[in-house]
Each structure stands twice: as structure tokens, then as C-alpha cells.
Amino acid sequence: MFFRMIRGAFLLQKKKMLMIALTIALGASLATAMLNVMMDVGDKVNQELKTYGANITVVPKSASVINNLYEMEGGGSGEGSYLLEEELGKIKTIFWAFNIVDFAPFIDTEVTLPDGSAATMVGTWFNHHMDLPTGETLDTGIQNLRTWWDIRAGAWLDEQNAAQGADACMVGEVLAGREGLSAGDRLKVSTRFGTRELTVVGVFDAGGDEDEQIFAPMEVVQSLSNLDGYLTSIEVSALTTPDNDLAKKAAKQGPQSLSISDYETWYCTAYVSSICFQIQEVITDSVASPVRQVADSEGAIMEKTELLMELITILSLIGSALGITNLVTASVMERSAEIGLMKAVGATNGRISALVLTEVLITGIIGTAIGYLAGFGFAQIIGHTVFASSIEMKPMVIPIVVVLVVAVTLAGSIPAIRMLLRLRPAEVLHGR
């Protein structure tokens, strides 16, 4: 009998039940879209921010001490303080190896140009191919870390182009203008350890001090500075999780200040401080530090983006609850005579309330299924429009959406149930 009455309600009030289902579907779709985007947006935002450079720098421990003493920024190092090039592959063996997007090593030296003037030459990787200790391969270098460079003439130096070989370089726009250099010219540089004649393959505009520098393959600068196998710094671009109180405590007081459980949580979370710590574990006598401007910006953007998603979700659910309230209340008012008759023949308030709630929940299930599919479609539209990539479907979103929809549906039905409980059979059956 109970289910016959539910079926009859659906047949007699098809339009209202359809409206309730659509209202729930709208709320569920927005909640699904926002939750899926919110859970996937961290990596998307991080990937977007990686175009602005590295967020971790690694320098020798002695250089870090000097920088701290004199409040210097950047990596420079003192005499005899260097990192080992042979350890670079270990960066991709840490716990958060898959979060390391790109990295590039650096070594710099002062060279003398043909006109007798001095310039800084920086040795680095451009698009270096390396075989990792894990058996994987990786192509990395400053071509990925300096995406804002504007190549004014020529092209990026291609390490994997055998025709260019090691005798190639790129020159900053300011230095090129002063020396009258353009792509294809030959440039002779000298140090007390030797002389090299390089082909200028590209002239770039970096918008900073780099415009007065020469960039060349690592082995060229190592040879000219007599430091084969050594580095002065490493820049790392990593996907990180915004800092919370635990991460700030570890960064300020050191990991040793954490309890065992907090340490495990911190170490196994992709905070920038834990990734820095793990890099220090594999690179001998090194200090890895976050580039605070980049790291803090990532955290602030992430927090604001997630807050926006949460507010949209909450507002959409509130709107659905209000819509459900109006529709269910209207349904109860239309059926007041039927409800009054059920009370007159002995039906209790509990059974009648259960009947109405069951009808609404069944409608809600249908609306949730439609809304979830539509919401996932909305998420893909957001992903492709904002991040130019798809949004991954998160299985855990399903139970969250179901719980939220059930809560909203029940909350929206409360006013109608209260009206139902106040109905008096005698008054309703007499048309009052």
C-alpha cells in the first residue's frame, strides 16, 4: 500500500516531481563540478604557476651560511663550496619525485670578451636528456624554467642537436647590443684556464640581470672555470601543497621539533619545506630553500581558489534547498485533502511524513544522478576553458555529493513537514 501511494503521487504530480528533480539536479551539478575542480585544481594551478620559474633553490651549505650572514639572496658560493653534478639524478629519487616537474643546474664564471671587457658566463642545461637511477629518462633544463624569455633572434640552444655541439651559446639582449652580436656570430671568451670560441645561436630578452650574461652548456663553463663536475646552484620546480600550521612549524623550528606522528604527516605531504628537506637528504652538503615569493603566491592563490569553489558550492546548495522548500510545500498544500483523509482514517503523522520524505528522496536520487553527470560535464568545460586540460573524476566526490544532497533535501522539506503536522483533518475535509 505504501509503495502504491508513492507511485500514485508520482503519477498525479509529475510536473512538481520533475521540478523537484531538476532543482536537486542543479544543486548537485554545481556541487559536483566545484568539488571535482577543487580537488584537481591544486595541480592545475601549480602547473600554471610553474611557467613563472622555479620555487626551490639548492646551494652548497657553506654558501647558504655566507648568504644568511650577509642577508644576501640567490645562490653564489665561496671558494671551494660546490655541489656535485653526479648527484643531480638523485633529486628524482626522493619520496615526492613525481612532484619534481623540472630542474636545472648552474655554474657561473667571469670571462673576458675580445674587446677586453668582462662578462658573466653561466653554464646550465637547456633541454638536457638524462637517464635516472630509477631507470626512467628525463628531459629538463632552463627552456622549461625560463618560459618568459623572449627570443629576439635565433632560437633556443638545443643540447640534443649534434650540429650545434658544445660550442654554442645564448647571449642576453643588452650584452648583444653592446658587443654588436646577433644570431650566427662567433664569440671568443677567455679565462685563465683557457679560451673557447662559441657560436651565438640565440639572443634573448629576460627582463633582468640575465640580459647582460652569456648562457652556455654546462661542460663549457666547467671547463673554462676548471671545475669539471661541480655546480654552484640548482633550481627546482616542484608541485607543492599550500603550507598549514604544521608546515610553518617545521619550516620555522625544524623537523626535529615535530612529534613522530606530525613528522610522518609532514614528510609524507608535498609541502615545499618537506620537499626541500628531502632534497637536502640526497644532495651532499646542500641547503634547499623555497623561493618565498613563488611559494607564498602558490599558497595564497590556492586558498582563494578553493574558498571561491566552496562558496559557490554552498550558495548553490542553499538555492536548491529554498527551491525544494517551495516545491514540497506547494505539493503538500495541493494534497492537503488527501493528507487530511489519511489522518482521519488513522494514519499517524510519522507515517505520512515518511511517505512525503520517501517521495522527495526518490526524486532526489534521480536528480542527483542527473546532476552528477551534468556536473562532471561542467567540470570538463571549466578545465578546458581555464586550464586547457581535462578534470580528473574523483570517486570520493560521489559520496560527498550524495550526503550533501540528502542533507539539503531533508532541510528543504522541513517547512513542508511542519505544515503537514499542523494539518487538522476536520478543518481540511470541511474546506477550511
Disulfide bonds with the S-S distance in Angstrom:
none
